[in-house]
Amino acid sequence: NQSRPEEIAELITKMDSLTESHPYGQALKYRYYMDTGRAEEAKEGMFKLVNSYPENVALNFAWASICQEESDFEAAESYAQKVLSMVPDHDDAKQIVAQCWANSGKLQEAKDLILEIIRGANGDPALIDRMSELMHGWNEALIE
């Protein structure tokens, strides 16, 4: 989405002028705001949006991701756990939980969760590589 920021900004303006909107369109707008340095506006809007649709998996996951980016690991874990309560095999939510645990010193629990993702990856090399790189990064951080 960074490749054509002017077009995206124009589309957001058009979307905001509509009499009706969809929460996913709003979520995309707040993701764009995060990516373009408008983090406070994005966080405020996304928080309101996720609380307007508390049982929406995609919005809860998007909020967990934003919280993680902002290093609010407690909120990130809470919302990722909420996603997992609705969709127990949501690997991306598990990854957020694992990263939050690693950041709070629960490294073994984090690694166990990542290994759970790898075991359930059905041989998906991209997912396995991504999870392996994540754990490698944690190990490197311990060494430093």
C-alpha positions as CSV (number, residue, x, y, z in Angstrom):
1,N,0.0,0.0,0.0
2,Q,3.0,2.3,0.3
3,S,3.7,2.2,-3.4
4,R,0.9,4.7,-4.3
5,P,0.1,6.8,-1.2
6,E,-1.5,9.5,-3.2
7,E,-4.0,7.1,-4.7
8,I,-4.7,5.5,-1.4
9,A,-5.3,8.9,0.3
10,E,-7.7,9.8,-2.5
11,L,-9.6,6.5,-2.1
12,I,-9.8,7.1,1.7
13,T,-11.2,10.6,1.1
14,K,-13.9,9.1,-1.3
15,M,-14.7,6.4,1.2
16,D,-15.1,8.9,4.0
17,S,-17.6,10.9,1.9
18,L,-19.9,7.9,1.4
19,T,-23.1,7.8,3.5
20,E,-22.4,4.1,4.4
21,S,-19.2,2.4,5.3
22,H,-17.9,-1.0,6.2
23,P,-15.7,-1.7,9.2
24,Y,-13.1,-3.4,7.1
25,G,-12.7,-0.2,5.0
26,Q,-12.3,1.8,8.2
27,A,-9.7,-0.7,9.4
28,L,-7.8,-0.4,6.2
29,K,-7.9,3.4,6.6
30,Y,-6.4,3.1,10.1
31,R,-3.7,0.7,8.8
32,Y,-2.8,3.3,6.2
33,Y,-2.6,6.0,8.9
34,M,-0.3,3.7,10.9
35,D,1.9,3.3,7.9
36,T,2.0,7.0,7.1
37,G,2.9,8.4,10.5
38,R,-0.6,9.1,11.9
39,A,-0.3,6.5,14.6
40,E,-2.3,8.4,17.3
41,E,-5.3,9.0,14.9
42,A,-5.0,5.3,13.8
43,K,-5.0,3.9,17.3
44,E,-7.9,6.1,18.5
45,G,-10.0,5.1,15.5
46,M,-9.1,1.5,15.5
47,F,-9.8,1.2,19.2
48,K,-13.3,2.6,18.7
49,L,-13.9,0.3,15.8
50,V,-12.8,-2.9,17.5
51,N,-15.0,-2.0,20.5
52,S,-17.9,-1.4,18.1
53,Y,-17.5,-4.9,16.7
54,P,-16.1,-6.9,19.7
55,E,-16.7,-10.3,18.2
56,N,-15.1,-9.6,14.9
57,V,-12.0,-11.7,14.5
58,A,-10.3,-9.6,11.8
59,L,-10.7,-6.4,13.7
60,N,-9.5,-7.9,17.0
61,F,-6.5,-9.3,15.1
62,A,-5.8,-5.9,13.4
63,W,-5.9,-4.2,16.8
64,A,-3.6,-6.8,18.4
65,S,-1.2,-6.2,15.6
66,I,-1.3,-2.4,16.1
67,C,-0.8,-2.8,19.8
68,Q,2.2,-5.1,19.2
69,E,3.7,-2.5,16.8
70,E,3.3,0.1,19.4
71,S,5.0,-2.2,22.0
72,D,1.8,-2.4,24.1
73,F,2.4,-6.1,24.6
74,E,-0.2,-6.5,27.4
75,A,-3.0,-5.3,25.1
76,A,-1.5,-7.1,22.1
77,E,-1.6,-10.4,24.0
78,S,-5.1,-9.8,25.3
79,Y,-6.6,-9.1,21.9
80,A,-4.6,-11.9,20.3
81,Q,-5.9,-14.3,23.0
82,K,-9.4,-13.0,22.3
83,V,-8.9,-13.9,18.6
84,L,-7.7,-17.4,19.7
85,S,-10.8,-17.8,21.8
86,M,-12.9,-17.4,18.6
87,V,-10.5,-19.1,16.2
88,P,-8.2,-21.5,18.1
89,D,-6.0,-22.3,15.1
90,H,-5.3,-18.7,14.1
91,D,-1.5,-18.9,13.6
92,D,-0.9,-15.2,13.2
93,A,-2.6,-14.6,16.6
94,K,-0.5,-17.3,18.1
95,Q,2.6,-15.6,16.7
96,I,1.6,-12.3,18.4
97,V,1.0,-14.1,21.7
98,A,4.4,-15.8,21.4
99,Q,6.2,-12.5,20.6
100,C,4.5,-10.9,23.6
101,W,5.6,-13.7,25.8
102,A,9.1,-13.5,24.5
103,N,9.2,-9.7,25.2
104,S,8.0,-10.3,28.7
105,G,10.7,-12.9,29.5
106,K,8.5,-16.1,28.9
107,L,10.9,-17.3,26.3
108,Q,10.2,-21.1,26.8
109,E,6.5,-20.6,26.6
110,A,7.0,-18.5,23.4
111,K,9.1,-21.1,21.8
112,D,6.6,-23.9,22.7
113,L,3.9,-21.9,21.0
114,I,6.0,-21.3,17.9
115,L,6.8,-25.1,17.8
116,E,3.0,-25.7,18.0
117,I,2.6,-23.5,14.9
118,I,5.4,-25.3,13.1
119,R,3.9,-28.8,13.9
120,G,0.5,-27.6,12.5
121,A,2.1,-26.0,9.4
122,N,1.4,-29.1,7.2
123,G,4.9,-28.7,5.7
124,D,4.3,-25.1,4.6
125,P,7.9,-24.0,4.0
126,A,7.2,-20.3,4.1
127,L,5.4,-20.6,7.5
128,I,8.1,-22.9,8.9
129,D,10.9,-20.6,7.7
130,R,9.1,-17.5,9.2
131,M,8.7,-19.2,12.6
132,S,12.2,-20.5,12.6
133,E,13.6,-17.0,11.8
134,L,11.5,-15.6,14.6
135,M,12.9,-18.0,17.2
136,H,16.4,-17.5,15.8
137,G,16.0,-13.7,16.4
138,W,15.0,-14.4,20.0
139,N,18.1,-16.6,20.5
140,E,20.3,-13.9,19.0
141,A,18.8,-11.3,21.3
142,L,19.7,-13.4,24.3
143,I,23.3,-13.7,23.2
144,E,23.7,-9.9,22.8
